[in-house]
């Protein structure tokens, strides 16, 4: 009696919200004899569950995955971390040019990254390298990204320590500056003199080691990013 046919597990699992791109990659890989399948959902838990079911040799992952049903961004960096944690080999194929995010994803466990603008043959070579256990990107470039990530983390820790020096009131004033409020408005809303608010702003600038309110606001936003 013939054994029942068992479907071949995909070699490549494609996690990307751009249907045209992911369909083209899936089609081209299959035309080269490389089994590939696209994620049916980009919700993180669904992706992880599908990866566990499919057992792919390699995950092609975009960094920008659209939004969830509540409108919240779906971040590929966190997904790269979780996929790597679960033992899957991850190759970032992304249109993002934000090196800090790419570096963070590499530090989180992704094996390599490629721009979506590279020739398709370059993607094929990277995939075949991954299958063979070879590095999928130049080791020097990988080390450079990891070094950039470490430097950024150190900078963020240093900045966080400076923010911790602010008093509760100074933090409230800084938050108001981030909202675009001027010293006069902050004073009126707080029932204090404008001289008091200006004194608080000078203290904030000194503790954050910046020269202007604009620099202070930019520092806050860099931490949030």
URGISUL-V68483 format. One record per residue. N is the residue number from 1. RES is the residue in three letters. PHI is phi as a letter, one per 40 degrees, with the letter a starting at -180 (none if undefined). BURIAL is + if it has 16 or more other ideal C-beta (glycine too) atoms within 10 Angstrom, else -. D_CENTER is the distance of its C-alpha to the mean C-alpha in Angstrom with 2 decimals. Layout:
N/RES/PHI/BURIAL/D_CENTER, N/RES/PHI/BURIAL/D_CENTER
//
This chain:
1/UNK/none/-/51.54, 2/UNK/c/-/48.35, 3/UNK/c/-/45.12, 4/UNK/c/-/42.69, 5/UNK/c/-/40.00, 6/UNK/b/-/36.60, 7/UNK/c/-/33.58, 8/UNK/c/-/31.65, 9/UNK/c/-/28.20, 10/UNK/c/+/25.56, 11/UNK/c/+/24.40, 12/UNK/b/+/21.15, 13/UNK/b/+/19.04, 14/UNK/b/+/17.15, 15/UNK/b/+/14.23, 16/UNK/a/+/13.80, 17/UNK/c/-/14.84, 18/UNK/c/-/16.91, 19/UNK/c/-/20.21, 20/UNK/c/-/22.03, 21/UNK/c/-/19.65, 22/UNK/c/+/19.21, 23/UNK/c/-/22.96, 24/UNK/c/-/23.83, 25/UNK/c/+/21.90, 26/UNK/d/+/23.49, 27/UNK/c/-/26.87, 28/UNK/c/-/26.77, 29/UNK/c/+/25.78, 30/UNK/c/-/28.57, 31/UNK/c/-/30.96, 32/UNK/c/-/30.38, 33/UNK/g/-/31.20, 34/UNK/b/+/27.71, 35/UNK/d/+/27.29, 36/UNK/a/+/24.07, 37/UNK/a/+/23.02, 38/UNK/c/+/20.42, 39/UNK/c/+/18.78, 40/UNK/c/-/21.12, 41/UNK/a/-/18.59, 42/UNK/b/+/14.84, 43/UNK/c/-/15.24, 44/UNK/d/+/13.51, 45/UNK/c/-/16.96, 46/UNK/c/-/18.53, 47/UNK/c/+/16.27, 48/UNK/c/+/16.99, 49/UNK/c/-/20.61, 50/UNK/c/+/21.00, 51/UNK/c/+/19.66, 52/UNK/c/-/22.18, 53/UNK/c/-/24.84, 54/UNK/c/+/24.31, 55/UNK/f/-/23.79, 56/UNK/c/+/22.14, 57/UNK/c/+/22.34, 58/UNK/a/+/18.95, 59/UNK/b/+/15.91, 60/UNK/c/+/14.57, 61/UNK/b/+/11.08, 62/UNK/c/+/9.45, 63/UNK/c/+/5.82, 64/UNK/b/+/7.75, 65/UNK/b/+/10.25, 66/UNK/g/-/12.45, 67/UNK/b/-/13.74, 68/UNK/c/-/15.71, 69/UNK/d/-/19.50, 70/UNK/c/-/19.26, 71/UNK/g/-/17.12, 72/UNK/c/-/13.99, 73/UNK/c/-/10.62, 74/UNK/c/+/9.41, 75/UNK/c/+/5.72, 76/UNK/c/+/5.43, 77/UNK/c/+/3.60, 78/UNK/c/-/6.71, 79/UNK/c/+/8.72, 80/UNK/d/+/8.50, 81/UNK/c/+/9.75, 82/UNK/c/+/12.36, 83/UNK/c/+/13.52, 84/UNK/c/+/14.06, 85/UNK/d/-/15.77, 86/UNK/c/-/18.00, 87/UNK/g/-/19.03, 88/UNK/c/+/17.52, 89/UNK/c/+/16.87, 90/UNK/b/+/13.59, 91/UNK/b/+/13.53, 92/UNK/c/+/10.57, 93/UNK/b/+/12.48, 94/UNK/b/+/10.66, 95/UNK/c/-/12.09, 96/UNK/c/+/9.29, 97/UNK/b/-/10.95, 98/UNK/c/-/8.62, 99/UNK/d/-/9.45, 100/UNK/d/-/7.93, 101/UNK/c/+/4.25, 102/UNK/c/+/6.41, 103/UNK/c/+/8.42, 104/UNK/c/+/6.39, 105/UNK/c/+/5.96, 106/UNK/c/+/9.57, 107/UNK/c/+/10.61, 108/UNK/c/+/9.58, 109/UNK/h/+/12.02, 110/UNK/c/+/11.14, 111/UNK/c/+/14.38, 112/UNK/a/+/13.70, 113/UNK/a/+/12.23, 114/UNK/b/+/14.36, 115/UNK/c/-/14.43, 116/UNK/c/-/15.88, 117/UNK/c/-/18.72, 118/UNK/c/-/20.11, 119/UNK/d/-/23.44, 120/UNK/c/-/23.46, 121/UNK/c/-/25.56, 122/UNK/c/-/22.88, 123/UNK/c/+/20.62, 124/UNK/d/-/23.71, 125/UNK/c/-/24.37, 126/UNK/c/+/20.93, 127/UNK/c/+/21.40, 128/UNK/c/-/24.92, 129/UNK/c/+/23.88, 130/UNK/c/+/21.57, 131/UNK/c/-/24.55, 132/UNK/c/-/26.78, 133/UNK/g/-/24.71, 134/UNK/c/-/24.36, 135/UNK/d/-/21.36, 136/UNK/c/+/19.33, 137/UNK/a/+/18.54, 138/UNK/d/-/20.60, 139/UNK/d/-/20.62, 140/UNK/c/-/21.02, 141/UNK/c/-/17.85, 142/UNK/c/+/15.98, 143/UNK/c/-/17.80, 144/UNK/c/-/17.09, 145/UNK/c/+/13.29, 146/UNK/c/-/13.91, 147/UNK/c/-/16.40, 148/UNK/c/+/14.21, 149/UNK/c/+/11.74, 150/UNK/c/-/14.96, 151/UNK/c/-/16.43, 152/UNK/c/+/13.70, 153/UNK/c/-/13.92, 154/UNK/c/-/17.66, 155/UNK/c/-/17.70, 156/UNK/c/-/15.91, 157/UNK/c/-/18.45, 158/UNK/c/-/21.22, 159/UNK/c/+/20.34, 160/UNK/c/-/20.15, 161/UNK/c/-/23.59, 162/UNK/c/-/24.93, 163/UNK/c/+/23.89, 164/UNK/c/-/25.69, 165/UNK/c/-/28.85, 166/UNK/c/+/29.07, 167/UNK/c/-/31.63, 168/UNK/d/-/30.96, 169/UNK/c/-/32.81, 170/UNK/c/+/30.97, 171/UNK/c/-/27.63, 172/UNK/c/-/29.17, 173/UNK/c/+/30.33, 174/UNK/c/+/26.98, 175/UNK/c/-/25.37, 176/UNK/c/+/28.19, 177/UNK/c/+/27.52, 178/UNK/c/+/23.88, 179/UNK/c/-/25.44, 180/UNK/g/-/27.59, 181/UNK/c/+/30.81, 182/UNK/c/-/33.50, 183/UNK/d/+/35.53, 184/UNK/c/-/38.51, 185/UNK/c/-/36.66, 186/UNK/c/+/35.11, 187/UNK/c/+/38.63, 188/UNK/c/-/40.20, 189/UNK/c/-/37.76, 190/UNK/c/-/38.19, 191/UNK/g/-/41.97, 192/UNK/b/-/42.03, 193/UNK/c/-/43.26, 194/UNK/c/-/41.17, 195/UNK/c/-/42.30, 196/UNK/c/-/40.66, 197/UNK/c/+/37.30, 198/UNK/c/-/37.54, 199/UNK/c/-/38.35, 200/UNK/c/+/35.28, 201/UNK/c/+/33.10, 202/UNK/c/-/34.74, 203/UNK/c/+/33.97, 204/UNK/c/+/30.28, 205/UNK/c/+/30.05, 206/UNK/c/-/31.90, 207/UNK/c/+/29.78, 208/UNK/c/+/26.49, 209/UNK/f/-/28.21, 210/UNK/b/+/27.68, 211/UNK/b/-/30.46, 212/UNK/a/-/29.74, 213/UNK/c/+/28.46, 214/UNK/c/-/26.04, 215/UNK/c/-/24.52, 216/UNK/c/+/24.38, 217/UNK/c/+/22.60, 218/UNK/c/-/20.05, 219/UNK/c/+/19.52, 220/UNK/c/+/18.92, 221/UNK/c/-/16.34, 222/UNK/c/-/14.48, 223/UNK/c/-/14.41, 224/UNK/c/-/13.24, 225/UNK/c/-/10.21
//
